[in-house]
């Protein structure tokens, strides 16, 4: 998996229970996945179709550092699937702890929002890397 994004949890990101608000983490993960999808497919015309179940395994507090990793798991005719992991990063030890993970699917669309094919060379490249 590749490092897609780094964030620092700020006080403005904290919910009423003192932890990072889940919706903010979801937005950060969606943004990281969108960045990967658009770069991988070499087009800005990718939209989120689905974000899988998110289970918040560990809390994040103000001041914590977060790293989001991801990798492509499937390239279809019009869609790409991405696995994501968000990890709390310890500045002192370099240790990382998974705080949540999910699978996301993005679809390539035209100007009207209709699904359109991902370039054959991108699918072929993905298949070649799998082999």
C-alpha contacts under 8 A as a table, 3 or more apart, distances in Angstrom:
res1	aa1	res2	aa2	distance
1	X	69	X	5.92
1	X	70	X	5.10
1	X	71	X	4.85
2	X	69	X	5.35
2	X	70	X	5.47
2	X	71	X	6.27
3	X	67	X	7.09
3	X	68	X	6.08
3	X	69	X	4.45
3	X	70	X	6.64
4	X	32	X	5.76
4	X	33	X	7.82
4	X	35	X	7.90
4	X	36	X	7.28
4	X	67	X	7.65
4	X	68	X	5.59
4	X	69	X	5.29
4	X	70	X	6.45
5	X	32	X	6.13
5	X	67	X	5.82
5	X	68	X	5.13
5	X	69	X	7.12
6	X	65	X	7.35
6	X	66	X	5.68
6	X	67	X	4.57
6	X	68	X	6.36
7	X	65	X	5.93
7	X	66	X	5.07
7	X	67	X	6.44
8	X	62	X	7.85
8	X	63	X	6.16
8	X	64	X	5.88
8	X	65	X	4.58
8	X	66	X	6.05
9	X	13	X	6.35
9	X	14	X	7.87
9	X	20	X	7.02
9	X	60	X	7.34
9	X	61	X	6.64
9	X	62	X	4.96
9	X	63	X	5.28
9	X	64	X	5.43
9	X	65	X	6.32
9	X	66	X	7.34
10	X	13	X	5.38
10	X	14	X	7.14
10	X	62	X	5.02
10	X	63	X	6.03
11	X	14	X	5.49
11	X	62	X	5.32
11	X	63	X	7.82
13	X	20	X	5.63
13	X	21	X	6.06
13	X	24	X	6.87
13	X	62	X	7.66
14	X	17	X	7.81
14	X	18	X	5.75
14	X	19	X	5.26
14	X	20	X	4.44
14	X	21	X	5.37
14	X	61	X	7.24
14	X	62	X	6.85
15	X	18	X	5.63
15	X	19	X	5.68
15	X	20	X	5.92
15	X	21	X	4.82
16	X	19	X	7.48
18	X	61	X	6.65
19	X	59	X	5.87
19	X	60	X	5.43
19	X	61	X	5.03
19	X	62	X	7.45
20	X	24	X	7.32
20	X	25	X	7.28
20	X	59	X	6.99
20	X	60	X	5.31
20	X	61	X	5.94
20	X	62	X	7.34
21	X	24	X	5.59
21	X	25	X	6.83
22	X	25	X	5.19
22	X	26	X	6.18
22	X	56	X	7.96
23	X	26	X	4.96
23	X	27	X	6.17
24	X	27	X	5.05
24	X	28	X	6.22
25	X	28	X	5.06
25	X	29	X	6.18
26	X	29	X	5.16
26	X	30	X	6.09
27	X	30	X	5.06
27	X	31	X	6.08
28	X	31	X	5.16
28	X	32	X	6.21
29	X	32	X	5.10
29	X	33	X	6.13
29	X	68	X	6.90
29	X	84	X	7.33
29	X	86	X	7.53
30	X	33	X	5.12
30	X	34	X	6.01
30	X	48	X	7.78
30	X	51	X	7.90
30	X	104	X	7.89
31	X	34	X	5.05
31	X	35	X	6.18
32	X	35	X	5.15
32	X	36	X	6.41
32	X	68	X	7.18
33	X	36	X	5.09
33	X	37	X	6.08
33	X	70	X	7.09
33	X	82	X	6.85
33	X	84	X	7.35
33	X	104	X	7.27
34	X	37	X	5.01
34	X	38	X	6.06
34	X	46	X	7.19
34	X	47	X	7.42
34	X	48	X	7.31
34	X	106	X	7.50
35	X	38	X	5.40
35	X	39	X	6.18
36	X	39	X	5.26
36	X	40	X	5.87
36	X	70	X	7.82
37	X	40	X	5.21
37	X	41	X	5.99
37	X	46	X	6.89
37	X	80	X	6.91
37	X	82	X	7.80
37	X	106	X	6.91
38	X	41	X	5.30
38	X	42	X	5.63
38	X	43	X	5.21
38	X	44	X	5.23
38	X	45	X	7.13
38	X	46	X	6.02
39	X	42	X	4.89
39	X	43	X	6.74
39	X	44	X	7.82
40	X	122	X	7.73
41	X	118	X	6.75
41	X	119	X	7.50
41	X	122	X	6.49
43	X	46	X	7.02
45	X	108	X	5.54
45	X	109	X	5.55
45	X	110	X	6.76
46	X	106	X	6.01
46	X	107	X	5.39
46	X	108	X	4.45
46	X	109	X	6.14
47	X	106	X	5.30
47	X	107	X	5.44
47	X	108	X	6.55
47	X	109	X	7.22
48	X	51	X	7.52
48	X	104	X	7.48
48	X	105	X	6.18
48	X	106	X	4.50
48	X	107	X	6.57
49	X	104	X	7.63
49	X	105	X	5.45
49	X	106	X	5.13
49	X	107	X	6.25
50	X	104	X	5.52
50	X	105	X	5.08
50	X	106	X	7.00
51	X	102	X	7.04
51	X	103	X	6.07
51	X	104	X	4.42
51	X	105	X	6.55
52	X	102	X	5.46
52	X	103	X	5.11
52	X	104	X	5.95
53	X	102	X	6.07
53	X	103	X	7.67
54	X	100	X	6.41
54	X	101	X	6.27
54	X	102	X	5.69
55	X	100	X	5.72
55	X	101	X	7.11
56	X	59	X	7.18
56	X	99	X	5.88
56	X	100	X	5.08
57	X	98	X	7.30
57	X	99	X	4.94
57	X	100	X	5.70
58	X	98	X	7.40
58	X	99	X	4.71
58	X	100	X	7.49
59	X	99	X	6.91
60	X	64	X	6.25
60	X	88	X	7.30
60	X	99	X	7.83
61	X	64	X	5.68
64	X	88	X	6.82
64	X	89	X	7.27
64	X	90	X	7.79
65	X	88	X	5.81
65	X	89	X	5.25
65	X	90	X	7.05
65	X	91	X	7.71
66	X	86	X	6.74
66	X	87	X	5.62
66	X	88	X	4.65
66	X	89	X	5.62
67	X	86	X	5.76
67	X	87	X	5.23
67	X	88	X	6.43
67	X	89	X	6.60
68	X	84	X	6.94
68	X	85	X	5.72
68	X	86	X	4.44
68	X	87	X	6.30
69	X	84	X	5.65
69	X	85	X	5.22
69	X	86	X	6.38
69	X	87	X	7.94
70	X	82	X	6.56
70	X	83	X	5.44
70	X	84	X	4.35
70	X	85	X	6.33
71	X	82	X	5.52
71	X	83	X	5.48
71	X	84	X	6.83
72	X	75	X	7.56
72	X	80	X	7.19
72	X	81	X	5.89
72	X	82	X	4.46
72	X	83	X	6.42
73	X	80	X	7.74
73	X	81	X	5.50
73	X	82	X	5.46
73	X	83	X	6.51
74	X	80	X	5.68
74	X	81	X	5.01
74	X	82	X	7.20
74	X	126	X	7.85
75	X	78	X	7.90
75	X	79	X	6.06
75	X	80	X	4.48
75	X	81	X	6.43
75	X	123	X	5.80
75	X	126	X	6.98
76	X	79	X	5.00
76	X	80	X	5.97
76	X	118	X	7.68
76	X	123	X	7.11
77	X	117	X	5.40
77	X	118	X	5.85
77	X	123	X	7.85
78	X	107	X	5.64
78	X	108	X	5.59
78	X	109	X	7.97
78	X	115	X	6.15
78	X	116	X	5.62
78	X	117	X	4.53
78	X	118	X	5.24
79	X	105	X	6.68
79	X	106	X	5.48
79	X	107	X	4.27
79	X	108	X	6.19
79	X	118	X	7.26
80	X	105	X	5.66
80	X	106	X	5.38
80	X	107	X	6.51
81	X	103	X	6.93
81	X	104	X	5.69
81	X	105	X	4.44
81	X	106	X	6.53
82	X	103	X	5.60
82	X	104	X	5.22
82	X	105	X	6.31
83	X	101	X	7.51
83	X	102	X	5.99
83	X	103	X	4.49
83	X	104	X	6.47
84	X	101	X	5.40
84	X	102	X	5.38
84	X	103	X	6.09
84	X	104	X	7.65
85	X	98	X	6.67
85	X	99	X	7.72
85	X	100	X	5.99
85	X	101	X	4.26
85	X	102	X	6.73
86	X	98	X	5.84
86	X	99	X	5.69
86	X	100	X	5.40
86	X	101	X	6.07
87	X	96	X	5.73
87	X	97	X	5.12
87	X	98	X	4.24
87	X	99	X	5.35
87	X	100	X	7.23
88	X	96	X	5.44
88	X	97	X	5.21
88	X	98	X	6.40
88	X	99	X	6.43
89	X	94	X	6.45
89	X	95	X	6.00
89	X	96	X	4.64
89	X	97	X	6.82
90	X	93	X	5.68
90	X	94	X	5.14
90	X	95	X	5.30
90	X	96	X	6.29
91	X	94	X	5.50
91	X	95	X	7.80
98	X	101	X	7.46
107	X	115	X	6.44
107	X	116	X	7.99
108	X	115	X	5.64
108	X	116	X	5.64
108	X	117	X	6.82
108	X	118	X	6.56
109	X	112	X	7.46
109	X	113	X	5.03
109	X	114	X	5.10
109	X	115	X	4.30
109	X	116	X	5.14
110	X	113	X	5.26
110	X	114	X	5.47
110	X	115	X	6.47
110	X	116	X	6.12
111	X	114	X	7.45
118	X	122	X	7.08
118	X	123	X	7.41
119	X	122	X	5.52
119	X	123	X	6.86
120	X	123	X	5.22
120	X	124	X	6.11
121	X	124	X	4.98
121	X	125	X	5.97
122	X	125	X	5.09
122	X	126	X	6.23
123	X	126	X	5.14
123	X	127	X	6.24
124	X	127	X	5.11
124	X	128	X	6.10
125	X	128	X	5.07
125	X	129	X	6.28
126	X	129	X	5.22
126	X	130	X	6.38
127	X	130	X	5.12
127	X	131	X	6.44
128	X	131	X	5.33
